[in-house]
Amino acid sequence: MKKRNVNKLMAVLTTSAIVLSGCGSSDTTSKEMETTTNTTSSESVDISFPLKEKAELSFITSAETGTTQEPNERAIFQRLEEATNVHINWTCFVSDQFADKKNLALANAKNLPDGLFAADMSDYDLLRYAKQGIIIPLEDLIEEHMPNLKKVLDENPEYKAMITAPDGHIYAFPWIEQLGSGKEAIQTIGGMPFINKKWLDELGLPMPETTEDLKAALKAFKENDMAGEGQTLPMSFIMNGGNEDMGFILGAFGEGYGDVPDHIAVSNDKEVIYTATQEGYKEGLIWMHELVEEGLVDPEAYTHDWSTYVAKGKAGRYGLCFTWDAAGVVDNMNDYVPLPALIGPDGQKNAPRSSRSDTSGLQRGRAVLTGACKDTVLAASWIDLMYEPQQSAQNNWGTYGEEGNANVFEKAEDGTLKHLDLSGESQSPWEIRTKQMVGGPLAILDSYYGTHVTCPDDAQYRLDWIKDVYVEDMNQEYVFPNIFMSQEDLDSINQYTADLDSYVNRMKSDFVMNGDVEERWDEYLKTLEGYGLDKYMDIMQANLDTYYENLGK
């Protein structure tokens, strides 16, 4: 990497020096904690970057497979070290092993790092590690030593509410990514259905408007062997595979709730709904089995993994598939378009919204400080730099000004970070981004687009699809919010969902593959009741009610 002077480096941040002053870290640690927090001196502390003398911090993080596992080789961290004179001693784990490795590291209380930069902690993790004193409260540090994050939270109080635990403490620095809001948020529909428009045009078929239209189109794809040599797969998905599941299309049946990975929806009367027990869900599975009987569904849809799913898509075999963005799955994105919400047998038409989609651009547990951190003010001040708008953008997507093909931005004359067009590259935008992006805590707000950074192309066209294709047919006014629940409720929910999710996902595959849905439905509902579905729903409803009560105060 080319040598850069400090002034140029600090252009990555908003100012050439950030001066922070105030007391040491929080003295409001919960009485339940078994250890006390190590802090800097309680006297007034002034921190100005770059430090006059080099300091060191230690963090655990993760990196995608196939990218460097040495974080200090990444340009973003190299620039930060030169700009701050703070050296980070990293312990890096491969992303797909991170959950287990992280927990093992935190179990070693005598050898804790200062913090976790890519903590990815669940709410349950945050509460239990806080109770053990392994991680510390952060609200005083945010208030006194983190002006960038404080500004984000002051201007967006809903985020402060969402990251505050039931005991009133904040235990983690969040990851926030705004891309649209409400029904137009980028997360409002996860697994979009993409249909092969090229095949429709070649066969002279219109865009399907009903479930019967779609079935007819899928039959035509099969009968005309559109992929050739018997390779045509009229419909494919990854059963229970998150954004690659086919749950969206079930919105054409019954009440129109479709299905989402956690099976939770909210009615327009603010009643929590379990999608996998609705009549529409049952009717949709019956219809799906009819497609299976006619050979219109990929026989590997229940078993194949992501790489196999993509390989078949890249081979041009799909008539209809489900995913977040077709560019990552199919051979030529220009051949595919989002399939609009369909009209079902009873005239139902709905584009079901993903649970928690209004706020799913938030992860509460993205970074934490441990009870072993000896200089919490320095650690918090360094992490606060991640919340500067352009630093957040680079952490999230990658950087600029590097030799080779790892750039995702160019810096415009007005200082704006402009996303490069990555569509013509041999690798996907995600693969290019992972070469330099560092993740971690950050905040990207809708107000930043056009001022600090441009919206990435692959996000913009997805936002356009949601607005132009789906919003008009979104009948649900509410989704289940991103609520920070009590440890007692989380314990109960984890207990119930362990059995419920496993059984529902298994039976969903079974019903679609083997049929007999009507005959086995009552037994299915009885089994769910035995697994505590009613108690689970009572907890979810109570939390939703409390959320709206507090919102109205």
Stockholm file with secondary structure:
# STOCKHOLM 1.0

chainA/1-553         MKKRNVNKLMAVLTTSAIVLSGCGSSDTTSKEMETTTNTTSSESVDISFPLKEKAELSFITSAETGTTQEPNERAIFQRLEEATNVHINWTCFVSDQFADKKNLALANAKNLPDGLFAADMSDYDLLRYAKQGIIIPLEDLIEEHMPNLKKVLDENPEYKAMITAPDGHIYAFPWIEQLGSGKEAIQTIGGMPFINKKWLDELGLPMPETTEDLKAALKAFKENDMAGEGQTLPMSFIMNGGNEDMGFILGAFGEGYGDVPDHIAVSNDKEVIYTATQEGYKEGLIWMHELVEEGLVDPEAYTHDWSTYVAKGKAGRYGLCFTWDAAGVVDNMNDYVPLPALIGPDGQKNAPRSSRSDTSGLQRGRAVLTGACKDTVLAASWIDLMYEPQQSAQNNWGTYGEEGNANVFEKAEDGTLKHLDLSGESQSPWEIRTKQMVGGPLAILDSYYGTHVTCPDDAQYRLDWIKDVYVEDMNQEYVFPNIFMSQEDLDSINQYTADLDSYVNRMKSDFVMNGDVEERWDEYLKTLEGYGLDKYMDIMQANLDTYYENLGK
#=GR chainA/1-553 SS CCCCCHHHHHTTSSSSCCEEEECCSCSCCCTTCSSCCCCCCSSCEEEESSCSSCEEEEEEEEECTTSCSCGGGSHHHHHHHHHHCEEEEEEEEEGGGHHHHHHHHHHCGGGCCSEETTCCBCHHHHHHHHHTTSBCCCHHHHHHHCHHHHHHHHHCHHHHHHHBCTTSCBCSEEEEECSSCGGGSTTSCSSEEEEEHHHHHHHTCCCCCBHHHHHHHHHHHHHTTTTSTTCCEEECCCTTCGGGSSGGGGGGSTTSCCCCTTCEEECTTSCEEEGGGSHHHHHHHHHHHHHHHTTCBCTTTTTCCHHHHHHHHHTTCEEEEEESCGGGTSSCGGGEEECCCCBCTTSCBCCCCCTTTTTTTEEEEEEEEBTTCSCHHHHHHHHHGGGSHHHHHHHHHCBSSCSSSCBCEEECTTSCEEECCCTTSSSCHHHHHTTTCCCSSEEECGGGBTTTBCCCHHHHHHHHHIIIIIGGGCCCCCCCCCCCCCHHHHHHHHHHHHHHHHHHHHHHHHHHHHCCHHHHHHHHHHHHHHTTHHHHHHHHHHHHHHHHHHHTC
#=GC SS_cons         CCCCCHHHHHTTSSSSCCEEEECCSCSCCCTTCSSCCCCCCSSCEEEESSCSSCEEEEEEEEECTTSCSCGGGSHHHHHHHHHHCEEEEEEEEEGGGHHHHHHHHHHCGGGCCSEETTCCBCHHHHHHHHHTTSBCCCHHHHHHHCHHHHHHHHHCHHHHHHHBCTTSCBCSEEEEECSSCGGGSTTSCSSEEEEEHHHHHHHTCCCCCBHHHHHHHHHHHHHTTTTSTTCCEEECCCTTCGGGSSGGGGGGSTTSCCCCTTCEEECTTSCEEEGGGSHHHHHHHHHHHHHHHTTCBCTTTTTCCHHHHHHHHHTTCEEEEEESCGGGTSSCGGGEEECCCCBCTTSCBCCCCCTTTTTTTEEEEEEEEBTTCSCHHHHHHHHHGGGSHHHHHHHHHCBSSCSSSCBCEEECTTSCEEECCCTTSSSCHHHHHTTTCCCSSEEECGGGBTTTBCCCHHHHHHHHHIIIIIGGGCCCCCCCCCCCCCHHHHHHHHHHHHHHHHHHHHHHHHHHHHCCHHHHHHHHHHHHHHTTHHHHHHHHHHHHHHHHHHHTC
//
